[in-house]
């Protein structure tokens, strides 16, 4: 049953990613990218990495895609305003994609069956274990990171304020 769910979610991921790549309408492309991000989060859940799934939904599908939609609506792209892309840039894109594909194939060629773990611990991706590790062994760097983020927030508020 788990394999059927995996193949179903993988199919949705691949189809929505292909729709994103080949879509002519930018709004539909962004919406299909949101579907891709949600389906990737579903794959993370199947891999027992619940924390990564939650971060995927919150950060990518939530924040970044809302930002993309906001920018797209602010730009108000019309078909008559779109300029025709030069053939050189299209050929350059195809060449770069081919080089990337060859790099992925050469990396895949070196992977063997022993690379993947067969006896995985079912509690590896749980948020509880991550919290215990974060607040026991890495509490000092975690607190330093929170102070750094707080300093960044305060500085953005001070820079964004019009009158001091």
N, C-alpha and C positions, 0 to 999 in steps of 0.2 A: 504494500500500500504506500509505503514511504517513497519508493521509486516512482510510482505513478504520480504522486504529488510533486516530486522533484522534476520529472519531465514536463509536467503541466506548467509549473511555475517557470522553468527554464524556457519553454516555448513562448510563454507570454513575454519573458524578458527579451528574448532574441527578436521576436516580432515587433515589439514596441521600440526597441533600439533601431531596427531597420526602418521602421516608420519615421523615427526621428531623423535618421540620416537622409531619407529620400523625400521627406515632406517639403512641399513648396511653401506652405503657409507657416510662418514662424510661430503662430499661436498654437497650432496643432502639433508642431514639433516639440514645443516646450511641454505641452500636456502629455505627449507620449513619453517624454523624458521623465516626467513625474511618475508615470506608470512603471517605467523601467526601474526607477529608484525604489518604489514600493515592492516590486517583485524581487529585487535584489535583497531587500530586507527580509522577504519571505524565505529566500534561500539561506540567509544567515540563521534564521530560526530553525530551519531543517538541519543546519550544521551544529546546532546547539550553542550558538553564539548570540544569545539574546541581547547582550549589551551592544554588540555591533549593530544588531537590527534596530534597536531603539535609537542609537546615534544616527544610523542611516536615515531613519524617518524624520527625526528632529532636525538634523543639520542639513541634509541634502534635500529631501523631499519637502521639508517645511521651509527652512530659511532661504536657502539658495534659490529654489524654484520660485518662491514668492517674489524674491528680488528680481529674478529674470522676467517674470510676468509683469511686475511693476515697471521695469525699464522698457519692456516691449510696448506696454500701453502708453508710456510717456513719449516714446519715439514716434508712434502713430505711423508705422510703415505703410506706404501705399505702393501699389505695383508700378504706377507711372513714375515714381521717384527712384525706383531701383535702377542702378546703372548696370550695364552689361559687363560681366567679368571678362577680362582679357583671356585669350586661349592659353597664353603662357602660364598664368596662375593656375588654371585648371590642370594643365600638364604637370606643373610642379606639385600640385596636390596629389595627383595620381602617383607620381614618382615617390613622394614621401610616404604615401600609404603602402606602396610596394616594398620600400625599404623596411618599414615597420613590420610588415607581414613576414618578410624574410628573417628579421631579428627574432620575432616570436617563434617562427618555425625552428630556427637554430637553437633557441633556448629549450623548446619542447623536445628536440631530438636528444638532448642530454638527460632527460628525465627517465628514470627507470621505475619499476614497480615498487622497489624498496624505498623510494622517496616518500611515499605516502604511508602514514601510520595506519595500521589495521586494528590495533588494540588501543583505541582512544578512550581516555577517561571521560565518562559522561558528564562530569561536573566541571570540565575545563572552562567552558564559556559562560558560566553562570556569573551574574552580577555580584552575588554574595561573596564568591571567592575573590573577585576583583576588588571589592570593598575591603575585605580583610587584608589583602596584600597592600592596598593603597594606604590604609590607615594604620597598619602595623609597621611594615618595613620602609615605606616611602612617605611617611607622614611629613617629614621636614621639607623635602622638595615639593610636596603637594601644597603645603602652607606657603612656601615661597612663591609658587605659581599663582596662588589665590591673591597674595599681596601684590604681585606684579599686574594681575588683571585688574584689581581694584585701583591701582595707580594709573593704569591706562584709562579706565572709565572716568576717573576724576580729571585727568588731563584733557580728555575729549570734551567733558562738560565745560571746563575752563576755557578751552580754545573756542568752543562753539558759542559761548556766552558773548553777547554783543557789547555790553557795558560792564566794566569792572568797578 
